Structures are given as C-alpha cells and as structure tokens.
Amino acid sequence: MPLAEVIRQRIRVEGPLPFATYAELALYHPEFGYYARADRRSGRAGDFFTSVDLGPLFGEILAVQCAEMWRHLGTARFDLVEAGAGNGQLARDVLDAAVRHDPAFYDAVDLHLVERSPVARAAQADTLEGHTPKLVSAGPALPTRSRISGVLLANELLDALPPHLLMMTDDGLREVYVDADAGGALVERLGPISSARVQAHVDGRRIAFKLEPGWRVEVVPDAVDWVREAVQSVQRGFLVLIDYGHEANELYSRTHATGTLTTYSHHHVETITTAGTQPWLVDPGSRDITAHVDLTAVRETAESAGADTLGILDQTYFLLGLGAVERAATNANAHDVQAIRRRLALKSLLMPGGLGSTQKVMIFGKRVGAPTLSGLSFRIRAT
C-alpha cells in the first residue's frame, strides 16, 4: 500500500493530521517511511550531500577532537556515542583515523550507535568492518540517564525531527494540518494549535510575538525534548551537535517569513513556492523533509538541563581550529587522485555559503570545567 493511501486512511479516521504527524509518517513509517526503506539516503546516489559523503576527511578531523576530549577527561574508557548514526559510516571514518593516528585513543573507545531505522542498523556491522569489536551497543534509543562518559555526537539529526508548521493570521496563530481533498490529493488546512505541548513551546519561547500576519514558521518540541534527554544521558563529557540552524531572532524574522521547510529528492531542493505549492506533500516517503534548527532553543535547553555551552560556531571555524587545512595537505603528487579528492573535500567542508557556514557546530560540556578544545580555537564565530 503506498504511504499516501496509509495517510489518507488515517485522515478518514482521525480527520486532518498536524503536519508533524504527517512528517513522522513520511519519514519514519516502519514500512514506507523515507528513512525506514534504505540504510543510507545521502551521497551521489541519494537525495542530498552531508559532510560525511565527501570522504573520510570529516571523520578524520572529528577523531582529533574526540581524542582531545578523552585526554581532557582522563578516563581509561571513552564512550563514543553517535545519534542518528545511519549505517555507521561516520563512526567508521572516526575509528579508521584513530587506529592509524592515535592507537591509545582507539583502544579506549567504546562505540554506541543510536539509529531508528532497522534497515540502517542492520547495515552497521558491514560498514564498521574490522571495528565491530568496538561496538558496545546499537539501538533506536539513547543510552539511559547518566550512562555516557565521553562524547555524544549528532550530525544532522535535529533538522530531521518532524516539525509543527504554524502560520500567523489576522485572527492569531494557527497550525497547518494535512488533509485530503475530494479527489484524494493531500492539501494543507489551517486549524487550531494541535496540543498543549505545542502551545507551551510557543508560549515559553514567545514565538507568536515575533511574527506578522502571513508568516510561516516551524517549531520542533521533539528537538527540545531530545536535547534535554541527551544532556541527561551524559554522566560526564561532551555533546557535539552539528546541524543547519539559526538563532531565534533570525529564524523567526522577515528573513524566513515563508519558513525553512525544505524537501530533497535526487539532489533537487524545493521550498514553498510563490504560488503556494507544497512539494513535501508530493509522494510522501520518497523525499526528505527538513527544517532549520532553533539554535537558541537548543542552547537554552541544554543549559537548563545541566550542560555548559562551550561554543557555537560555523563548521568552517571548527574544522580550521582542528587543523583541517594541514590534514588535507599531502606530500603526494599534485595530480594524485587521492590528494585531489582530499583537497576538493576540504573545499566543500569549508566553503562559505555551503556546508562551511550553513552547518553550525554546538559544543556543550557537562562536569568538564572549561577545557581548551582545538575545535573552539575561534570560540564563537557564526554567520
């Protein structure tokens, strides 16, 4: 049964669905959801590129930061927890670099992979290859409270959590629902705020006061809940969150008056059109759906849960602080294929206007004091 028909059946029973419910089905339905049907969605053969798809350089640089964190903690064992780990490619890149360049750190690592998709989890052992003895746990949920002593890493996880869509009207704030018209096509409808939880998020962050009639925004209470749970799962250590996002005063402003909701399919990017077309309603389950992250909400939630903000900066400055340029250099001939690939990967990772500036790196610490981390050499540098 196509996912669109599953959604139409649910609408017939429950009435119009909040967009977040629709997005949850489109992305994570256990049989037809976008992420449930493949172990990997990014890369040349997928629908979008991430830093991981550019080769092992990104993981190699992250390994340097993780090793530095381990030495700061001074522990015999170091939990390396990746949330939204997919098939384990980034973890493998980190471990490949560690075993080559820092065997002591490699020996200390206990790897934990957190991934909702059973298909992706099933592929992790093959992806990790010789590193499988390092894998202590793999499952859909974060480790239990106060379990982690090390680092919890999430690369492009928060922007994939289902957003609630809101629109300010002359009569006040309304929520966007997904309905089926007389012909069965999926369409948007405006309705009341769907739950007390969404209303509390809006009120607590004073979002409605920032909006003008006609503006659309996304709010993601799930992201706030995830960050709170992530901090609570750390006994002592670090959180490294890498994602698209903006501070609240920019996210909820005229700059983003049509919202940031985006869909990706075969490397074609679509947002809301001037005609009001909603591409994310076309063929649900076949395309990615994302919304930019409220960095202010992430930071304030992490701090209220017991973490300290150590730095928030563009990916460019994070990688430069870790010696990205030097690590991409090679003594190989300038025309060596691997050398060329590393230089091209570096360019893509650092490029302003691309991954370098659109990706923000948020680093939090819990019971770690005020460490000097190479990735934060530029402290707070965000565009």
HUFENDA-V738714 format. One line per field, one symbol per residue. ss: DSSP state (~ for helix, > for strand, _ for the rest). psi: psi as a letter, one per 20 degrees, with the letter a starting at -180 (. if undefined). burial: I if it has 24 or more other ideal C-beta (glycine too) atoms within 12 Angstrom, else O. Layout:
# HUFENDA-V738714
ss: ???
psi: ???
burial: ???
This chain:
# HUFENDA-V738714
ss: __~~~~~~~~~~~~__>>~~~~~~~~~~_____________>_____>__~~~~__~~~~~~~~~~~~~~~~~____>>>>>>_____~~~~~~~~~~~~~_~~~~~~>>>>>>___~~~~~~~~~~~~~~~~~>>>>>________>>>>>>>>__~~~___>>>>>>__>>>>>>>>>_____>>>>>>____~~~~~~~~~___~~~_____>>>>_~~~~~~~~~~~~~>>>>>>>>>>>>>_~~~~__~~~_____>>>>__>>>________~~~______>>>__>>~~~~~~~~~~___>>>>>>>~~~~~~~__~~~~~________~~~~~~~~~~~~~~____~~~~>>>>>>>>_______~~~_______
psi: pqhhhgggghhhgiaqpqhhgghgghhjphgiqgiijqipirrhibirqrhhijaigghghhhggghhgghghkqhqoooppplicjjgggggghggghgimhggghipopppophohgghhigghghcijhiiohqpaiqqqrpkhpncpopoolghijqpqppqpprhjapqqpqprpahjiqprqqqarphrhggghggghjlghiiqqpiqqrpqnhhgggggghgghipgpbqpopprprqqhhggmrhhlhjrjpqqpoljpppaprhijpnhiipmqiiqqprqqqnhghgghggghijqpohqprqhghghhhjkgghhiqqirqhjpghggghhhggghhippibhghhpppppqqokibmqophikhjdonp.
burial: OOIIOIIIOIIOOOOIIIIIIIIIIIIIIOOIIIIIOIIIIIOOOIIIIIIIIIIIIIIIIIIIIIIIIIOIIOOOOIIIIIIIIIIIIIIIIIIIIIIOOIOOIIOIIIIIIIIIIOOIIOIIOOIIOOIOOIIIIIOOOIIOOOIIIIIIIIIIIIIIIIIIIIIIOOOOIIIIIIIIOOOOOIIIIIIOIIOOOIOOIIOOIOIIOIIOOOIIIIIIIIIIOIIIIIIIIIIIIIIIIIIIIIIIOOIIOOOIOIIIIIIIIOOOOIIIOOOOOIIIIOOIIIIIIIIIIIIIIIIIIIOOIIIIIIIIIIIIIIIIIIOIOOIIOOOOOOOOOOOOOIIOIIIIIIOOOOIIIIIIIIIIIIOIOOIOIIIIOIOOIIO
